[in-house]
Amino acid sequence: MAGPSSELSIKEKANLLYRGEALAPMVRASTTPLRVLALKYGADFVYTEEIVDRSLIESTRFVNEEMGTVDYNKDLAKFSEKKRKQILNGDVPPLLLRIDPKVERGKLVCQIGSGEPELASEAALKVCQDVDAIDINMGCPKKFSVSGGMGSALLSDKKRACAVVRAVCDVMHPKGLPVSAKIRLLSDVDSTIDFLSGLIEAGANAVAVHGRQRHDNPIYPADWESLRKVVIVFKQKFPNIPILVNGDFYTRDEFDEFRRTTGADGVLLARPALYNTSIFRKPEKTDSQTTPDFGYQSKLLLDKAKVVQDYLHEAVRYGVHYKNTKYVLCEFMSNRRMPIPRTPYLPQIYSAGQTVAKVCNCHSMDAICKLWGLDELVADLCRSSKEQSDPHKYLDSYFLNHENEKPGSDVIDKVKQESPLAKRPKVEAESEMTVA
Ligand SMILES: Cc1cc2nc3c(=O)[nH]c(=O)nc-3n(C[C@H](O)[C@H](O)[C@H](O)COP(=O)(O)O)c2cc1C
């Protein structure tokens, strides 16, 4: 996928792409419908979910003319005999990545999970004709990633991290594609800057920093104080390389203030985009004085039921499996991952009485659409048989158990007391955090 202009240098392309407000990489969530919806609402660019190098390498590229997408289907050899037979008998092949070039062209960063330079570069080569940049995940603390030498394991192996970046740059730069890495804070500002400098020397054209360390619990607020220092020093050292900030940015005012005072080029939004994807809506130029914000109080935020309906339109359009759709809707509705002082279990009120339990009770895409009053989408579904195979493990218990396990007020109070939020400039009072 050619970027804004193939005449531009890689540096210029990176400076155009990595700027503004982006949908962050989120496994299972940052798939085609959420990326497309984020872009339609106003996101400047979007990341795919993390895709592991080997999965990309083993996938098969397919131009899906019926859907207008480019698909990367998973390798059939990885499936059981029974599943292979079902697939060969007409089941849709299991999908790894689906790209809609009409919407995503010029705005798509593909995130790869890798700890091996050769595999990372092979995976990047596999997908490069359909995306605008390659990002390497250096922040995921999950056992699966770390035990495979990927994600945050790279934070404690700078040599390997740089070798991965160098190998990907070696194959992407001749194709005109920028390369970036998403990291977490290291133990202090100096070591974070030292790590980032290594990545830039290895060829990285942009970086993103999540304001938490590898073992930080995400229910505690991100460490903006350290993030702020890192961005300031980075910009002094590398004024022409974009740096994105990430972690708990729930209002445009907060990001604007961060950008003004540090020089940060952009922000990645993960949970805020799950909370309400319309957070990407931008004010019209004419009302920029009256509604500069996004976040819980923003006049720009759409009602959450409308956001769910918009998401469902995209999910049906891109043939998403109903289990993956349930997963994303339950993430929208449960707030289970939100840092407590920012989103103390926001009330989720939907006019037709939809709840997480009712979504969990749906066992088909048409049941989900009916629950959200979208009977016309059910007709669309009947006309097509495009639903993907289920690519991810999904259990209702992820959400139902959580509903029963919400922390008590004692836990919430403790997190609030320990929170460094008080040190932050311009944070909204908690009582203002109502659902839009
Ligand atoms: C459901 C979910 C999946 C995630 N998957 C990824 C991923 O694939 N790659 C990655 O680098 N970070 C991943 N993250 C981390 C986010 O990109 C982000 O760094 C983190 O949530 C903090 O940002 P936030 O405060 O805007 O949510 C994931 C986060 C969530 C909530």
PDBQT file of the ligand as one rigid body, heavy atoms in Angstrom, charges set to zero:
ROOT
HETATM    1  C1  LIG A 501      -7.501  -5.630  24.886  1.00  0.00    +0.000 C 
HETATM    2  C2  LIG A 501      -6.095  -5.117  24.781  1.00  0.00    +0.000 A 
HETATM    3  C3  LIG A 501      -5.207  -5.731  23.893  1.00  0.00    +0.000 A 
HETATM    4  C4  LIG A 501      -3.907  -5.214  23.735  1.00  0.00    +0.000 A 
HETATM    5  N1  LIG A 501      -3.092  -5.761  22.773  1.00  0.00    +0.000 NA
HETATM    6  C5  LIG A 501      -1.903  -5.152  22.483  1.00  0.00    +0.000 A 
HETATM    7  C6  LIG A 501      -1.142  -5.533  21.351  1.00  0.00    +0.000 A 
HETATM    8  O1  LIG A 501      -1.543  -6.389  20.555  1.00  0.00    +0.000 OA
HETATM    9  N2  LIG A 501       0.052  -4.899  21.148  1.00  0.00    +0.000 N 
HETATM   10  C7  LIG A 501       0.515  -3.897  21.978  1.00  0.00    +0.000 A 
HETATM   11  O2  LIG A 501       1.596  -3.348  21.749  1.00  0.00    +0.000 OA
HETATM   12  N3  LIG A 501      -0.217  -3.504  23.044  1.00  0.00    +0.000 NA
HETATM   13  C8  LIG A 501      -1.410  -4.079  23.291  1.00  0.00    +0.000 A 
HETATM   14  N4  LIG A 501      -2.190  -3.604  24.326  1.00  0.00    +0.000 N 
HETATM   15  C9  LIG A 501      -1.715  -2.449  25.116  1.00  0.00    +0.000 C 
HETATM   16  C10 LIG A 501      -2.268  -1.130  24.535  1.00  0.00    +0.000 C 
HETATM   17  O3  LIG A 501      -1.865  -0.933  23.189  1.00  0.00    +0.000 OA
HETATM   18  C11 LIG A 501      -1.832   0.085  25.383  1.00  0.00    +0.000 C 
HETATM   19  O4  LIG A 501      -0.436   0.130  25.398  1.00  0.00    +0.000 OA
HETATM   20  C12 LIG A 501      -2.329   0.026  26.833  1.00  0.00    +0.000 C 
HETATM   21  O5  LIG A 501      -3.665  -0.433  26.908  1.00  0.00    +0.000 OA
HETATM   22  C13 LIG A 501      -2.266   1.420  27.495  1.00  0.00    +0.000 C 
HETATM   23  O6  LIG A 501      -2.961   2.366  26.728  1.00  0.00    +0.000 OA
HETATM   24  P1  LIG A 501      -4.445   2.923  27.127  1.00  0.00    +0.000 P 
HETATM   25  O7  LIG A 501      -4.353   3.572  28.459  1.00  0.00    +0.000 OA
HETATM   26  O8  LIG A 501      -4.781   3.881  26.014  1.00  0.00    +0.000 OA
HETATM   27  O9  LIG A 501      -5.323   1.719  27.188  1.00  0.00    +0.000 OA
HETATM   28  C14 LIG A 501      -3.474  -4.119  24.511  1.00  0.00    +0.000 A 
HETATM   29  C15 LIG A 501      -4.369  -3.534  25.426  1.00  0.00    +0.000 A 
HETATM   30  C16 LIG A 501      -5.657  -4.004  25.552  1.00  0.00    +0.000 A 
HETATM   31  C17 LIG A 501      -6.599  -3.325  26.512  1.00  0.00    +0.000 C 
ENDROOT
TORSDOF 0
